[in-house]
Amino acid sequence: MIDESLDIAVPVDGRQSPHAAAVQRGVGRLLRAWGFAMVSELALDTGRRADVVGLGPGGEIWIVEIKSSVEDFRVDQKWPDYRVSCDRLFFATHAEVPLDIFPDDAGLILADSYGGELIRLAPEHRLAGATRKAMLVRFAHAAAGRLHGLVDPELFT
């Protein structure tokens, strides 16, 4: 039986700008439409943290790096490090950012809080088996931990 008295609210990540939060929501909706599950702010083995990691129905792993402005893109040069942790690497942004600043060797998504549109599919660079397994475990552990934190927030305070 479900206890309907539980009032579960998803915590807001205060580190993001309003534009970045809107893009993240739209990316999530787009990925869900393609059958992907997603986790945001996932720590990687490289020490980096991916903005969005999507897990596809066939086990494919996509990383989406959100850029909310031209300056955000120019100052952040860590994105090439994400390639070793995914099958495809994408950038996602909103309509106020010129799309021609993003490299051609990465996918591109245009998004807002209502959804997203695939502008360019990222080239595939398949992960090695051991790396894929490590990413799947990392993804599952993060997702399960966050879900548990929603139903038992006192455990994580």
C-alpha positions in Angstrom: 0.0 0.0 0.0 1.3 3.5 -0.9 1.5 6.0 1.9 -0.1 9.1 0.2 0.8 11.3 3.2 4.4 11.4 2.0 5.0 14.8 0.4 8.1 14.4 -1.7 9.7 17.5 -3.3 12.7 17.3 -5.7 15.5 19.5 -4.3 16.5 22.5 -6.5 20.1 22.7 -7.6 21.0 26.3 -6.7 24.3 26.2 -8.7 22.6 26.6 -12.0 21.6 29.8 -13.8 17.9 30.0 -14.7 18.9 29.4 -18.4 20.9 26.3 -17.5 18.1 24.9 -15.3 15.6 25.4 -18.2 18.0 23.7 -20.7 18.5 20.8 -18.3 14.7 20.3 -18.0 14.3 20.4 -21.8 17.2 18.0 -22.3 15.6 15.6 -19.8 12.3 15.7 -21.6 14.0 15.1 -25.0 16.0 12.2 -23.6 12.9 10.7 -22.0 11.0 10.9 -25.4 13.9 8.8 -26.9 13.6 6.2 -24.1 16.6 7.4 -22.1 16.8 7.7 -18.4 19.0 10.6 -17.1 21.0 11.6 -14.1 22.2 15.2 -13.7 25.5 16.3 -12.1 27.0 12.8 -12.2 30.6 12.6 -10.9 32.9 10.7 -13.3 36.0 8.6 -12.8 38.0 11.4 -14.3 37.1 13.7 -11.4 34.8 15.8 -13.7 31.1 16.1 -13.2 28.8 15.7 -16.2 25.8 18.0 -16.4 23.5 15.3 -17.8 24.2 11.6 -18.4 21.6 9.7 -20.5 21.3 5.9 -20.4 19.6 4.6 -23.5 17.4 1.5 -23.9 20.3 -0.4 -25.4 22.8 0.6 -22.7 24.3 3.5 -24.7 25.6 6.3 -22.6 25.4 9.9 -23.7 26.8 13.0 -21.9 25.2 16.4 -22.5 27.2 19.4 -21.5 25.0 22.5 -20.9 26.2 25.9 -21.9 24.1 28.8 -20.9 26.1 31.6 -22.6 29.0 32.3 -25.0 31.2 33.1 -22.0 30.2 29.8 -20.3 31.4 27.9 -23.4 34.7 29.9 -23.8 35.8 29.6 -20.1 35.0 25.9 -19.8 37.6 23.8 -21.6 37.1 20.6 -19.6 34.5 19.1 -22.0 36.9 17.1 -24.1 37.6 15.0 -21.0 34.0 13.7 -21.1 34.5 11.7 -24.3 36.2 8.9 -22.4 33.0 8.4 -20.3 30.4 8.2 -23.1 29.4 6.8 -26.4 28.2 10.2 -27.7 29.0 13.8 -26.4 26.5 16.6 -26.9 26.2 20.3 -26.1 22.9 21.8 -25.1 22.0 25.4 -25.0 19.1 27.8 -25.4 18.0 30.1 -28.2 20.0 33.2 -27.1 23.3 31.4 -27.6 24.7 31.3 -31.2 24.9 27.7 -32.3 28.0 28.3 -34.5 30.3 28.4 -31.5 29.9 24.7 -30.8 32.4 22.2 -32.3 31.2 20.1 -35.2 32.6 16.9 -33.6 30.0 17.0 -30.8 26.2 16.7 -31.0 24.0 19.8 -30.4 20.7 20.2 -28.7 18.6 23.4 -28.5 16.4 23.3 -25.4 14.1 25.3 -23.1 12.1 24.3 -20.1 9.4 22.7 -22.4 11.6 20.4 -24.4 14.5 20.1 -26.8 15.3 19.7 -30.4 18.2 17.7 -31.8 20.2 20.0 -34.1 23.1 17.7 -34.7 23.6 14.0 -33.8 27.0 13.4 -32.0 29.4 11.0 -33.7 29.6 7.7 -31.9 32.8 6.5 -30.2 31.8 3.3 -28.4 33.0 2.8 -24.9 35.2 -0.2 -23.9 33.3 -2.9 -22.0 35.0 -2.2 -18.6 34.4 1.6 -18.9 30.7 0.9 -19.9 30.2 -1.3 -16.8 31.8 1.3 -14.5 29.6 4.0 -15.9 26.5 1.8 -15.6 27.3 1.1 -12.0 28.0 4.8 -11.3 24.7 5.8 -13.0 22.6 3.2 -11.1 24.2 4.0 -7.8 23.6 7.7 -8.2 20.0 7.3 -9.3 19.2 4.9 -6.6 20.8 7.0 -3.9 18.9 10.1 -5.1 15.6 8.3 -5.1 16.3 7.0 -1.6 17.1 10.5 -0.5 13.7 11.7 -1.7 11.8 9.1 0.3 14.1 9.4 3.4 15.7 12.8 3.3 16.7 12.7 7.0 19.2 10.0 6.2 21.1 12.4 3.9 21.1 15.5 6.1 
